Amino acid sequence: MSSKGFPARGQDRASLIAQLRTLKHKDVPWQEGRVFAYIYDPGPEAMALVHEAFDLFLTENGLDPTAFPSVLALERAIIDMAADLAGGDDQTVGNFTSGGTESILLSVKAARDRARTLRTTPGRPELILPETAHAAFFKACQYFDIEPIVTPVDADSFRARPDAIAEAITANTILIAASAPSYAHGVIDPIEAIGEIALAHQLPFHVDACMGGMYLPFVGEGIPPFDLRVPGVTQLSMDFHKWGYAAKGASCILYRSAELRRHQIFAWSGWTGYSVVNPTVLSTRGAGPMAACWAILKHLGREGYESMVGACQAASRRLQDGIEAIPGLYCLGSSDCNLFSFASDSINVFTLAEDMRARGWYIQPQFGFGPSPANVHLSVGHHNVNQVEPFLTDLNLAACALSGSGPVPDSAALPAGMAGMSPGSLFEHMASMAGTEGNELPDRMDGINGLLNGLPHASRDALLAEFVNRLYSRQG
Ligand SMILES: Cc1ncc(COP(=O)(O)O)c(C=O)c1O
């Protein structure tokens, strides 16, 4: 990047675009299909359509549907397609949001405010979550002052346990949540059984189908009912910017009825400006993600998604079989789809992930938590399907090179004195171990990840927040 501070003079287009391209040089090489997380690439033809549609609506504002009826029409059409896919009926309502996290925040806020209106909960509102639920629910709890009540999952399959959920219900429960599927291990929770519990206690039930909403309907045989067709499911999040292959900034939250959605909407005319009526968190809303989403859903249609999902399912199966065949590696839980993770009792999988990165691949380290040991996650998309065999060859070589090196250390292996350090000194200590000042990205993360893995999650979270607070500094 050229000089710091606000530019005195404007620069020409070619130079700026060249600078933007240069900025990407250290990014993971997603274009070659060697990245197994974060990326949802439908191929050049569909991508060109996404670009064009996004560009066409770059400037319109979703803030005011009376000024931009086109944006309202796009949102309605997208929600209609989503509700159809998720087994909704004429009563189903929903909104387009910027991502899974926003969809989840809205659902939890709506449930909290609905509970407040309908009855007085004697204490702090509570949200029941299996331990495999996405962190976005915990974020919602922090933002909206709700107590997360975490329930154990089955230690082998990593599926939520309905009995544990039923036991966790109290007079303060405002919502139950479960995943279809969970991010970490690709496991679909027993939605029908949890739906029965929600119905029996007249509680709302959110299915997090952020990953599954645009994937599971196209798998065909073998997928248990998970969506609005299931009695007791009242709200469901599904992302288009994942397996819908839309541009980023595209998700939705669906409700069984407008009555459930009512408490999501913010209206305020008590100030000197225009009346603000927002169905979602954002007020000014870019219409580009909506136009791009509408276009890709219409372009691929059921047939297009079925063919992509078929290829991803086959690639995922082959990858899991191939990984299980590598000495020392094993897959975790019972993945139902194209998300899965693997661990090892004899190899440090965080080091393996870094060594794979050096070979040009990206796979995602995940800390141990609950029944899930330190592991590496893969999300397998359309763009990865041609890379399965080269990936397995390199993974085998990298794993053999590490053979006998020992697993990711646990808390017992923390250097003396570290466990008792304050977050500030712990941070300095770990940054110096990584050879950084703490405000740059280290070259390798495996050493730091190994240490973080050994800490209780609250200490880990304090350190990670400290790191990010320094990373987004002005010195970089
Ligand atoms: C199951 C699940 N829920 C929610 C989210 C959050 O979505 P986003 O990153 O779009 O906010 C994710 C993200 O991967 C997810 O996998």
The ligand as an SDF file (V2000), in Angstrom:
LIG
                    3D

 16 16  0  0  0  0  0  0  0  0999 V2000
  -24.0490  -23.0520   11.3650 C   0  0  0  0  0  0  0  0  0  0  0  0
  -23.6540  -21.6080   11.2310 C   0  0  0  0  0  0  0  0  0  0  0  0
  -24.4220  -20.6640   11.7950 N   0  0  0  0  0  0  0  0  0  0  0  0
  -24.1010  -19.3530   11.7030 C   0  0  0  0  0  0  0  0  0  0  0  0
  -22.9770  -18.9300   11.0310 C   0  0  0  0  0  0  0  0  0  0  0  0
  -22.6200  -17.4600   10.9810 C   0  0  0  0  0  0  0  0  0  0  0  0
  -22.6980  -16.9950    9.6580 O   0  0  0  0  0  0  0  0  0  0  0  0
  -21.9640  -15.6720    9.1560 P   0  0  0  0  0  0  0  0  0  0  0  0
  -20.5010  -15.9250    9.1720 O   0  0  0  0  0  0  0  0  0  0  0  0
  -22.5380  -15.4940    7.7800 O   0  0  0  0  0  0  0  0  0  0  0  0
  -22.3620  -14.5560   10.0500 O   0  0  0  0  0  0  0  0  0  0  0  0
  -22.1510  -19.8910   10.4330 C   0  0  0  0  0  0  0  0  0  0  0  0
  -20.9170  -19.4990    9.7340 C   0  0  0  0  0  0  0  0  0  0  0  0
  -20.1630  -20.2880    9.2530 O   0  0  0  0  0  0  0  0  0  0  0  0
  -22.5000  -21.2610   10.5370 C   0  0  0  0  0  0  0  0  0  0  0  0
  -21.7370  -22.2210   10.0070 O   0  0  0  0  0  0  0  0  0  0  0  0
  1  2  1  0
  2  3  1  0
  2 15  2  0
  3  4  2  0
  4  5  1  0
  5  6  1  0
  5 12  2  0
  6  7  1  0
  7  8  1  0
  8  9  2  0
  8 10  1  0
  8 11  1  0
 12 13  1  0
 12 15  1  0
 13 14  2  0
 15 16  1  0
M  END
$$$$
